[in-house]
Amino acid sequence: MKRTAAAFWLDSPGRGEIRRADLPEPGEDDVVVRTLYSGVSRGTETLVFGGRCRTASTRRCALRSRRATSRAR
């Protein structure tokens, strides 16, 4: 039986769509988790969605976000 998932893809800044994605068969040591809900954080994901985190700086942007999140915890 072929398994699929719903995945959010960005088409352009501020515009995305839900696409079906085929899932590989789990390996012997894999754990399969069913996710009912997900969300977009106010950090890096919001910057990327709004087109404010350019490809060349995405890694730096993500690192800044992780540091801020670590300090907030």
C-alpha positions, 0 to 999 in steps of 0.5 A: 500500500502506497503511503502519502503525506500532505506537505506545504510548499512555497510557490512564491513569497506569501503564497503556498500550497498543500501537495501530496508527497509519496512516503518511502517505506519505513526502515527496520529502525524507523518510527512512523508518527501520525501528525494531526496538526502543524503550524508555522512558527513566528520565527524562521518559517514566517520569514521564509514564507514572507520572502524575507529570508533569501536563499543565500542567507537562509542558513544564517537566518535559521541559525539566528532563529535557533539561537534566539529560541535557545535563549528564550527557553 
